Structure formats: structure tokens, C-alpha cells
Amino acid sequence: MLKTQGLFFGYGMNFLLIGIDSLRADRLGCYGYPRATSPFLDRMAEEGVCFDNFYAPGIPTQPSFTTLFTGQLPTTHGIVAHRGRWTLDVQAPFLPELLSRAGYSTVAVDNLADHHQGWFSRGFEQYINPREKGTFPSCHAFNAVAMEWLTQNRTKPFFMFVHYWDPHTPYMPDLKYRSLFYEGDPTTENEGSLAPFYKRPLMDWWSTRWLDVMATEWPEARGKQITDIEFVKAQYDSEVRCADEGVQQLMGYLDNAGLLDDTMVMVFGDHGEELGEHGIYFDHHGLYEGDIKVPLIVHLPITSAQGKRVIDLVQHSDLSPTVLDAAGLPRPESMDGRSILSLLEGGSREIQDQVLLTEECTWMAKWALKTERWKYIAARAPDFYGKPERELYDLHSDPGEQVNLWEEHREKAAELEIQLEELLWRRLEAAGRSEDPVLTHGITLGKKMFD
Ligand SMILES: [Zn+2]
């Protein structure tokens, strides 16, 4: 192993990746949120490295975690929708497989392989699913399994992946968290703020399984309809706080077991969540900042990596190359991502493309191109929510992406459309693809609602 400022890189370092589903960056204190949703993650960011521009190049869950484990962009691996019919090519690199071959113990505490697609179990010697189908147990249930595995099975360096679901709908935190950020009567305050939500196609499902159930448990709301959107947002925030405590518990275990100084920990979101912005309620549809900008906080016990904020554009595809780099293993050429280890150590890396190309076709068949200032969104199929085919936002003057400038700035829109299509087709051709995967795959979950 090579010693770098007190830390050993190479075989011998452990890795813990904690993916928190549906966690958007701007609901954490370390990203500027005023509520105390993340006291532990804030401290972790202060003592470690916090990435200000970490983005998902493909959403939602399946494309995002596939991007993470393959180190490939969606244009390369082709998984562009959740619960689609496509499977991952067996030739695609997969991080746990590479680590297992190199002698690591590999374990996942997750349900993706069982309930969605089998490739997520590739390379994991143990794949433990603590989640019954249709249920969303809290992070503490996942931690219990993870800590038991660490206690009983750890005989050599490990790679552990843990997937929390707390901030995913339905936001129904344990009772002790429900008043954390909300007081009052959610059936009378801010009346009408949820009216558009109750007109949405998904409302019946959410209402019977979620809000009506919560109304029976909230003393002020018993038997009535919840009408205050701030109540629902507060429950999302409470779920974030719960996940924060989950990370604290797992890191505390590593510390007590004497493992923390030999373990690199990465905490991140797979995609974000819309909380009513853009008329999208409590789900991850669309390519707005709330959906694609997620947190990345890294614990690396070296002095130069303490309290660092990184502004470089980093994507999920960069995490596997980073782990391989830290483990002293070569990065397969078929990975698109680049190691961010030098950024973690306080240095810089080769200039990367500062333009983000991102997609989804679970609910909306869309591509977006994001530059430092502009975001251009192009739909390949009619929008589930009736949004226009083309959207252009000036992120400097309108960071909330509320004013579509497509009509007003047609020249800029045309320029970005050309840039988007050129970048997209250059990447597809490099990956040996002759068709746009978003078009070929087609909308998956949203299609059911159209039909
Ligand atoms: Zn997800």
C-alpha cells in the first residue's frame, strides 16, 4: 500500500457507500438548508469533503445506481429507465465484481436486485435485503443487518453498499420524528396548497396509502383531509433527519470497532425529489435541479481532506473509478468516469467536461444539457404533466427554473439544442450505439398512467 499523508491507499482500505434514495442536496444544512435536518452529515462535511456540484447523469433509481456501479454514463450502459425491459450487458464493468476479484469481501444491504433487476447483485458475495416488497423500513433496519454482517463476517478488507429509503415516498417517519419540523393543524393551515396535488393521477394511491393514514395518526387531523403542503414537506425533512441519524449510527459503529481510520465512506443521493415545484409533487420526475442535484459527502481520514468544498462537476459515474483508485486497482477503459481522489486530497484533476448531459424516461422521455449558466430540456415524447416540448432556463437569474425562456431566447435554445444532440450522439457512437436509448426504451412507469 502507498502511504499518503497518514492514509494507506491500496488493498487494505475498506469502503462504505451509503446511498440515500430521493435525497436532494438543498435539504441538508451543509448545502444551506436552515432546518436541522442533517446535524451529523453537516459535521461529516465539515470534517471531510463536501461536493457542491454532484449530479445524476441518469435518473431515477435504476439508471442512477447502474451508473454508479458501472462507472459508465447512461449513453454507454443503456439503462435509462426504472423497471424497464432492458438489462445490463454482462460485459459492462461492475465495481463489486472488480473488488471481489481483487480479494475484497463484498456485501450489499439493499433490495434493488430482488425487486427490480438482477444485475445489481453482480459481484456481491452477500446480498442482504431487509425490505419486504412494498414496505419502506427505516435506515435503522438496514443498519442492524449491516452491523451484524460487520461483526460476524469481517475477516478481510470489505466493500459495503447500504441503500436507505427514508426520504422516498411515502414520507411516514416514525412518530417521534413527525412533529420535529411541524406544529399546528395540517387540515386547516395553508389551505388549498395541496389542491393541485389532489388533482394529480397518482393522488388516489398516495391518499389511501399515505396521507389519509397519517391523518388518522396526527391528533389535529383525525378524520379530515390534509391540506397543508408544508406538513408534507416537513415530513420529508423528518425522513432526512432519520437518515442522518442512520449515517451517524453506522459511522459510530465503525469508529467503535476501530475501523473508521481505514475506511473511506461516501454518502450520496441517487436522485432528488420534487416537493411541489414545477407542479410535480413528492416524486422524482423531470430534470430540474431538485431532481438531479444530490449531495456527496466523503469521509477520508487525511488532513488535506478535512473541511474541503469541491465545486467541480462530479457525477455518479466518477465514484467507481474513485474507489478503484483508492484500492490501488486499475480503472477499466470502458468506464467513462474519472477518479476524484486528487480532489479529495485537496488537489485538482484534469479538467473535466463541465457540461452535464442527463436523462430520464421513466415518467418523461427527456434529455437535458446543463452548462454553468443554462439548462436546456428536450422532450422525446409528450410530457406526463403537460409541460412544453422544449424548456430553457437561465440558472443565474432563475435558479428555481420557474421562467421558461425558450420563446424569448430562441437563438440560445437552438445553440444548446445543437450542443445537446452533438454531445449525445458523440457519446452514443463512442459506445457503439446507433439509437437513442431514451427513444428505444420508451417511458416505463409513466406510460402506464398515459394508457
Ligand atoms: Zn431512487
Boltz pocket constraint, residues with backbone or C-beta under 6 A from the ligand:
constraints:
  - pocket:
      binder: B
      contacts: [[A, 21], [A, 22], [A, 60], [A, 61], [A, 62], [A, 270], [A, 271]]
      max_distance: 6.0
